[in-house]
């Protein structure tokens, strides 16, 4: 098949982009021809299709009223994206179009173009943007579902986007426009949800769609050699942000004293977390900076266990998936799609979010156990092999493609 993959970012920015590039690799390994449509960025990977990419749009930059108005217009409906995609389609002529994150930088204008071609359209949902103006169902430090069933004005009241009334108003306006146009319902033939949790949210929130299928994320398992040995430190890796629950994590390890914790990543809370560790003289907590690729795999493989203390409805997080593939027990909050990945006391440990006493109890449990912790690491790896291998994923994706052609 000739398959067009569309995502606004064309560099490995987060989990959505990891999946995007891994899917391309998977499809190409089975002999399919893949083309790409995205946005220009200095960190982009090389592609012969970049001649069709749209100009970079930075939605956080303030550049004066005229320029901001132009950006806002493109945010809702990008004529450049529409025109560039039209030119790409004339050259490539795909059998399948598989969309990912298109919001804002590409906009729903590209759906108007795709509506005019016969190729089926599939869209993988990596976040909650179909129902939430700020993507995450999280604001003011907590899970938020105030916009339930199209009450997007709540985003303005609570400044859910960039803590700004104007940015939130623009996001809410876009949501109302998209709903009025019925564009997703009219164009996308099948949505793919990595978690059952997200699929249920889409259904509960009365989103107008034709079809949705559950297909979990996957890994190329040959890239993840498991290490069942128990290291002398615990590990958190990911974005250092409020919604990730790091304040409780630092608090718990501060109380535990000599038990070592390594924190890998960067983000808006980095400096305040470091200041807390310094002021409280928490010598058992070490910040190791942003890690990726083989360096990150080695860091995970050397840990005793990995901790995912998220406060937000994570969809199907790679932090859990990659840790399990590397043979590590994961201690995680019972949020979003995570309970679908962890069977408590069998393939990992779950605790109640925002309950630092429950988190501490779980960490202390893993400190006492040795044989059981290794068994959980083995069981976690076996779960990933069974449910998240590249071949299992390929069969499920191709089944969807073939059902639409």
N, C-alpha and C positions, 0 to 999 in steps of 0.2 A: 504494500500500500504506500501511497504518498500521504504523509501526515504532517499537518501544520501545527506546531506548538506555539502558543501565544502566552506571554507573561511580561509584565511591565519591566521587570528587572532581568538583566542578562548577565549577572554575576552572582556568585554564591553569597547572598546577603543573609538568608535565614532558611528555615525549614522548607518553605514553599519553593525556593530556588534549588535547594538540594534535590527535592523530588522532581522538579522540572528537568534538570540536567540528567538525573539518573534515569528518568523515563526516556529521554532522548537516547541515551546510551543503550538502554534495554531494547528499544524499538530498532535501532540501527544494528544491534547484534543479531537480530532476527531477520535482517535483510530489508527492512523498510527504509524508505527515503524520507528524511525529516528536514523540514524547513522551519525557520523561526521568525517571529515578529515580536519586537520589544522596543525599549527606549534606549537611546544613547546614554552612556555613562563612562567615565574614565576607567572604571574597573571592569568593564565588560570583557567577556571572553571573545575571541575572534570568531567571525562568522561571515561567510560570503553573502548572507542575507542582510547584513547591517546597513546596506545602501537603502533599505526600506524603513529602517528604524526611525522613530520620531525623536525630536529634540528633547533633551533632558528637561524635566520640570521639577523644580525644588519647591515643594509646597510650604516649607518653613521659612523661606527667605522673604523679607519685606523689601520691596523695591519701589515704593511710591504708588499712588492711586492708579495711574494709567496701566502700569505693568501688572499690578495686582489684579486689576479688572480683567486684563487679558488672560492671566493665569486662571482666574476664577471661571472664565468662560470655557477655557480648555478643560478645566476640572469637570465640568458638567457635560461638555460635548466638544470633542477635539476634531476639528475638520482636517487637521494635518494627519492624525491617525487614520481617519476614514479614507483620505486620498492615498496615503502611502500603502495601506493594506490593499486597496483596490488594485494598485499597480503590482503588488506582490502576487496577488491571486491570478492575475493575467499571465504571469510567468510560470507559477508553480502548479496551479490547478489541483488542489489536494483532494484525496478521497475521504479524508477525515480531518476535521478541525478540532483540536483539543485545547481549550482555554484554561487558564489558571488565574492568577491575579491580574485583572485588567483595570481595576477601579482607579479613577482619577487620571493617572498619567496617560492611559490609553483611552479610557472612558467607554461608555456604552455606545458611542458613535460607531465603533467597529462592528457592533451587532447589526446595525442597519446594513452594512456591507455584506456581512455573512448571511443575512436573511435572503439575499438575492442569489445565492449559489446553492447547488443541489447537495453538496457534501454534508453529511450529518455533523452536528456540533455537540461536543461533550465538554463539560466544565467541571474540573476538580475544585472543591471548596476547601480552602486552606485556613479559613477563619470565618467570622460571623458577619461579614460585611453585608450579606443579603438581608440581614435583619437588624443590624446595629450600625449607626452612623460612624462610630469610632472603631469598628472591626472586632472589639474584644469583649463586649458585655461586661465592662469593668470601668468604673469611674468613681471619683471621690474616695478611693481606697478600698472599694468593695465591688463585688459582683453587682451588676445593675441590669434589670430587665424592665426599666420604666417605659421603654419604647414598644412594649409588647403590642403586637398587632397594629403596627403602623402609627404609633403615637410619637413620631420623630421630633415634634416640637420639644419634647422633654430634653433632647440633646442640647437645645439652646438654653433652656432654663438652667441646666447643670454644667454648662460649658464643657461638654464631654470631649471635644476635639481641641487639642493644644491649649486647654484651659482658656479658650477664647470665644467670646460671643459671636464674632464675625465668622471665624472658621467653623464653629458649630452650626451656625445658621446656614452656611453654604453646604455643609454636609447633609443637614436635614432637608434643605431644598432639593438637593440632588436625589435623595431617597424618595421624596414625593414625586419628582419628575419621572424617575424610573418606574415607580409603581403605576403612575398614570398612563405611561406608554405601554405597559405590559410587555416590555421588550424581552426580558428573560424567558417568559412563558412562550412568546412567539418564536424565539430563535433557538434557544438551547434545547436539544432533544433529550439529553440525559445529564443530570448532575451526578457527580461521584463524591461521596462523603467518606473520608478516612475513618471516622468513628460513628458508631450508632448514636452516640450522644448528640452530635451535630445534626445527624439526619432527623432525630426526634425533635430537635429545636426548630428546624426548618418546617417540619410538619405542624408543630404546635403553634407556630407564629403565623400560620396561614399564608405562606409564601406561594405565589402562583407559579407552579412548575409542572412540566409534563411527567417527569419521571426522575427518581433518585435511586442510586444504588450504593451499597456499602462496600468499599474496597479499601482495606487498610494500607498504610504506607509500607514500603519494602526496603530491603537492603541487598546489596551484592555481598553475600555472606563470606565470599572468599577474601574480602577486604577487612574482615573482622576475625582475627584469630583469638579465640577465647583464652583467658588466663584465670583459672579457678583458684589460684593462690590468693591468700588474704593479705593485703598490704597493711601498712601501719598508719594510714590516713583515710579519712572520708573525703568525698569530693562533691562539690557543686560545680556544674559548668552551664553557662548560658548567659543571658542578658542580666545585667545588674540593675534591676528596676523594681519599683514598689510592688507590682503585681506578682513578683516571683517569690515573695515571702522570705526575703533574706534577713529582715530584721529579727524574726523569730529564730532563724537558723543561727545567726551570730549570738543571740541571747542564750540559746540552749548550749552551744559549745563553749560560751563563756562560763556557764555554770559547771560544765563537765571538766573544765580545767585542762588536764594533760592529754586529753584525747584530741588528736590533730585533725584539722579541717583545712582543705585547700579549696580556694574559690577561683575558678577560671572564668574570665569574661570581662567585658566592659559595659558601661551603661551609665545612666544619669545618677545612680546611687553610689557609684564607685568611690568618690571622694568622701562622702559622709560615712560610708561603711568603714573605710580605712581610718577615718578620724575616730570613730567609735572604738575600733580595735586598738588604736594607739592610746587613746585616753584611758581605756580600761586595762591597758597592758595585757592584752590577750595574746600571749606568745604562742598559743597553740593554733592560731588562725593565720593562714598565709594566703596572700593574693598572688596568683601566678600569671595574671594578664590573659589576654585573648589567646586561645589555642585552637588549632584546627588540624585536620588531616591526620597524618601519622603521629604527630606530637600529641594531639588530643587522645588518640586511641591508646597510646602508651600511658598517658596520665590516668585514663579510666582503668586500663588493665592493671595498673599498679595499686589501685585503691582497695580498701576493705569492702566498701559499699558506696553507692552513689545516692545522693539525697536530692529529691525534687520537691521543694516545699511550696509549690505554686499556690497562689490565691485566686487565680483566674481559671476559667473553663478551658484548659488546654485541650486541643482537638485530638491529636494522636502524636504526642511529642517525640521527636527524634532523640532527645536526651534519655528517655526511658528505653526506646528501641535499641539504640546503639549500645547502651550500658548492658542490656540483656544479651545482645549479640556477643559482647566481650566477656560474658560469663559472670557478670556482677549482679548481686542482689541490689534492688533499688528500694529505698524508703521514700514513699511519695504520699502527698496529700490526696485525699479521695475527691478529686475534682475532674469534671469534664469526661474525656475519654480514657483517662488513666486507669480506672477500675476495669476497663475492657482489656488492658494490657497486663495487669497484675492481679493474680489470684492470691489473696491475703494468706501469708504464711506458707505459700506453695511456690510461687514464682516471684515473690517480693513481699514487701510490707506496706500496708496502707495505714494512714492515720487521719484523724479529723482535722481539716484545715483550720488555721488560726488557734489551734489548741497546742500550745508549746509543751504542755505537760504530756500530752499524748505523743508528740514528736520525740521528746526526751526519752520516754519509756521505750519507744521503738528503737532508738539509737542504743540505749543501754542493753536492750535485748540482743542486738547484733554484736555488741561488745562481749557478751557472755558466751554466745554460740560460736562454734568453729565448724564442726562437722555439718550442722544444719545449714549454716550460711553457705558452705560450698555446695550442698545439695540444692539449695535454692538457686545458686548461680547456674548449675547444670540444668535445672528445670526451666530457668528463664531462657537459656540458649536453645533448648529443645522447643520451647514455645515459638521462638522467632523462626527457627528452621521450619516448623510446621505451618506457620501462618503468614510469615513475612519474607519468604524467599523471593528472589527475582522471578523464578519460573512460576511460582504460584500466582504472583502478581500479573505476570504476562498473560497467563491463561484467563484471568478475570477481566483484564482490560480488553483483550481481544474478543472475548465473549460479548462485551458491550458493543465494541465497534461493529462486529459482524451482525449483531441483532438490529443495528440501525441502517445497515447498507441494503 
